[in-house]
Amino acid sequence: MNSLELQPGDVLVSRGTGLLSKAIRFFTRRIGESRTKVNHVGVIVEGGPLHEARVVEALWKVVRRRLVDGYGAPGSSEVAIFRPTNLTEEEIRTVAAAANSYVGRRYGVLKLFAHLADWVLQGAYVFRRITRMDRYPICSWLVACSFEKAGKDFGVAPGAASPDDIWDFCTRETEKYEEVLELGGLGGVWGVDP
């Protein structure tokens, strides 16, 4: 059985195989940047063993679910988990509470178009700034804004954050984030039947 214990505040990043996943990776890559590895992010809000931990993520609406329910099937998205090492217990509670406060909200489809428009402008933070609306989050906005409530960022303005920005920050800032699960499929690591 896998002994990995997730904690509230852990950051989930994933790499899907579908057309939308590939498009997100393509359109979040900047000129001269290495190939984008991930296209989705979420926040662990309830810790525990890998098969019991709960994540909040913006899908077609913001949901709170067991990690195994979204990523446990063989052939599903690859997943990595990063643990912030620079947060106090109070800041971790703040991040989890902020993420939980978005559950049930509809997905911010217009924000995807804002990301695309800014991509055309080579990553300028113009259209995403205009669409900064709490009511309709996308995955990276949800994670970045939840951490902003605790006074933390991912090296970019929360409204400008993409899954790639969050991945880059977590892998670069090793004194602030520890990789507790390397990017890969979860089919064989659950230790229980999902």
C-alpha positions as CSV (number, residue, x, y, z in Angstrom):
1,M,0.0,0.0,0.0
2,N,1.3,3.5,-0.9
3,S,2.2,5.4,2.3
4,L,2.1,8.9,0.7
5,E,0.1,11.3,3.0
6,L,-1.1,14.4,1.4
7,Q,-1.7,17.6,3.3
8,P,-4.0,20.6,3.0
9,G,-2.3,23.2,0.9
10,D,-0.5,20.7,-1.3
11,V,-0.6,21.7,-5.0
12,L,-1.9,19.2,-7.6
13,V,-0.6,19.7,-11.1
14,S,-1.7,17.4,-14.0
15,R,-1.1,16.6,-17.6
16,G,-4.2,15.4,-19.5
17,T,-4.3,13.6,-22.8
18,G,-7.3,15.2,-24.4
19,L,-7.5,17.9,-27.1
20,L,-8.4,20.7,-24.6
21,S,-5.4,19.6,-22.4
22,K,-3.1,19.8,-25.4
23,A,-4.4,23.2,-26.5
24,I,-3.9,24.6,-23.0
25,R,-0.3,23.4,-23.0
26,F,0.3,24.9,-26.4
27,F,-1.3,28.2,-25.7
28,T,0.4,28.7,-22.3
29,R,3.9,28.2,-23.7
30,R,5.8,31.5,-24.3
31,I,8.3,32.0,-27.2
32,G,11.7,30.6,-26.2
33,E,10.3,28.6,-23.3
34,S,10.7,24.9,-23.0
35,R,7.7,22.7,-23.8
36,T,4.8,23.1,-21.3
37,K,4.4,20.0,-19.2
38,V,1.1,20.5,-17.4
39,N,-2.3,21.9,-18.2
40,H,-4.3,21.8,-14.9
41,V,-3.9,22.5,-11.2
42,G,-5.8,22.1,-8.0
43,V,-5.4,22.5,-4.2
44,I,-5.6,19.6,-1.7
45,V,-8.0,20.8,1.0
46,E,-8.3,17.6,3.1
47,G,-5.2,15.6,3.7
48,G,-4.8,11.9,4.2
49,P,-3.6,8.9,2.3
50,L,-3.4,9.4,-1.5
51,H,-6.7,7.5,-2.0
52,E,-8.6,9.6,0.6
53,A,-7.3,13.1,0.1
54,R,-9.7,15.7,-1.3
55,V,-8.9,18.3,-3.9
56,V,-10.7,21.5,-5.0
57,E,-10.3,22.2,-8.7
58,A,-12.1,24.1,-11.4
59,L,-13.5,21.7,-14.0
60,W,-16.7,22.8,-15.8
61,K,-17.6,24.0,-12.3
62,V,-15.5,24.2,-9.1
63,V,-15.7,20.8,-7.4
64,R,-14.3,19.2,-4.2
65,R,-13.7,15.5,-4.7
66,R,-11.4,12.6,-3.7
67,L,-8.3,12.7,-5.7
68,V,-8.8,9.0,-6.6
69,D,-12.2,9.9,-8.2
70,G,-10.5,12.1,-10.8
71,Y,-7.1,10.6,-11.3
72,G,-7.3,6.9,-10.2
73,A,-8.3,5.2,-13.4
74,P,-5.5,3.7,-15.5
75,G,-4.8,5.9,-18.5
76,S,-6.1,9.1,-16.9
77,S,-4.1,12.2,-16.5
78,E,-0.5,12.2,-15.1
79,V,-0.3,13.9,-11.7
80,A,2.4,15.5,-9.6
81,I,2.0,17.0,-6.1
82,F,4.0,19.8,-4.6
83,R,4.0,20.7,-0.9
84,P,4.6,24.3,0.2
85,T,7.3,24.5,2.8
86,N,7.0,28.2,3.5
87,L,3.4,28.3,4.9
88,T,2.4,28.4,8.6
89,E,-0.5,26.2,9.8
90,E,-2.7,29.3,9.7
91,E,-1.7,30.1,6.2
92,I,-2.5,26.5,5.1
93,R,-5.9,26.8,6.7
94,T,-6.4,30.1,4.8
95,V,-5.5,28.6,1.5
96,A,-7.8,25.6,2.0
97,A,-10.7,27.8,3.2
98,A,-10.2,30.1,0.2
99,A,-10.2,27.2,-2.2
100,N,-13.3,25.7,-0.6
101,S,-15.1,29.0,-0.9
102,Y,-15.2,28.6,-4.7
103,V,-16.8,25.2,-4.7
104,G,-20.0,25.2,-6.8
105,R,-19.1,28.2,-8.9
106,R,-19.3,27.9,-12.7
107,Y,-16.1,27.7,-14.7
108,G,-14.7,30.9,-16.2
109,V,-14.7,30.0,-19.9
110,L,-14.2,33.6,-20.9
111,K,-10.9,33.6,-18.9
112,L,-9.6,30.9,-21.3
113,F,-10.2,33.3,-24.2
114,A,-8.5,36.0,-22.2
115,H,-5.4,33.7,-21.8
116,L,-5.5,33.1,-25.6
117,A,-5.7,36.8,-26.4
118,D,-2.7,37.5,-24.1
119,W,-0.8,34.6,-25.7
120,V,-1.3,36.4,-29.0
121,L,0.3,39.4,-27.3
122,Q,3.2,37.1,-26.3
123,G,2.1,36.7,-22.7
124,A,1.2,40.3,-21.9
125,Y,-1.2,40.6,-18.9
126,V,-3.9,42.6,-20.6
127,F,-7.1,40.7,-21.3
128,R,-6.7,38.5,-18.2
129,R,-6.5,41.6,-16.1
130,I,-9.9,42.7,-17.6
131,T,-11.6,39.4,-16.8
132,R,-10.5,39.3,-13.1
133,M,-13.8,38.1,-11.8
134,D,-14.1,35.9,-8.6
135,R,-17.4,34.5,-9.7
136,Y,-16.1,32.4,-12.6
137,P,-12.7,30.9,-11.8
138,I,-10.4,28.7,-13.9
139,C,-8.1,26.2,-12.4
140,S,-4.9,28.3,-12.2
141,W,-6.8,31.4,-11.0
142,L,-8.4,29.3,-8.2
143,V,-5.0,28.1,-7.0
144,A,-3.2,31.4,-7.3
145,C,-6.0,33.4,-5.7
146,S,-6.3,30.9,-2.8
147,F,-2.6,31.3,-2.1
148,E,-2.8,35.1,-2.5
149,K,-5.2,35.1,0.5
150,A,-2.3,33.7,2.5
151,G,0.1,36.3,1.1
152,K,1.8,34.0,-1.3
153,D,2.2,33.9,-5.1
154,F,3.7,31.9,-7.9
155,G,5.9,34.6,-9.3
156,V,3.1,36.2,-11.4
157,A,0.0,38.1,-10.6
158,P,-2.8,35.7,-9.6
159,G,-5.0,36.6,-12.5
160,A,-2.1,36.0,-14.9
161,A,-1.1,32.6,-13.5
162,S,-1.3,29.5,-15.8
163,P,-0.8,25.9,-14.8
164,D,2.6,26.2,-16.5
165,D,3.5,29.2,-14.3
166,I,2.6,27.3,-11.2
167,W,4.6,24.2,-12.4
168,D,7.6,26.4,-13.2
169,F,7.5,28.1,-9.9
170,C,7.2,24.9,-7.8
171,T,10.0,23.2,-9.7
172,R,12.3,26.2,-9.6
173,E,11.6,27.4,-6.0
174,T,12.8,24.2,-4.2
175,E,13.2,26.1,-0.9
176,K,9.5,26.9,-1.0
177,Y,8.0,23.7,-2.6
178,E,8.9,20.1,-2.2
179,E,7.9,17.6,-4.9
180,V,6.2,14.8,-3.0
181,L,4.8,13.0,-6.0
182,E,6.6,13.0,-9.3
183,L,4.6,13.7,-12.5
184,G,3.2,10.3,-13.7
185,G,0.2,8.1,-13.9
186,L,-1.4,7.1,-10.6
187,G,-2.9,3.7,-11.7
188,G,-0.3,1.7,-9.9
189,V,0.3,3.8,-6.8
190,W,-3.0,3.8,-5.0
191,G,-2.5,0.6,-3.0
192,V,-6.3,0.1,-3.0
193,D,-8.9,-0.3,-5.7
194,P,-10.1,3.2,-6.6
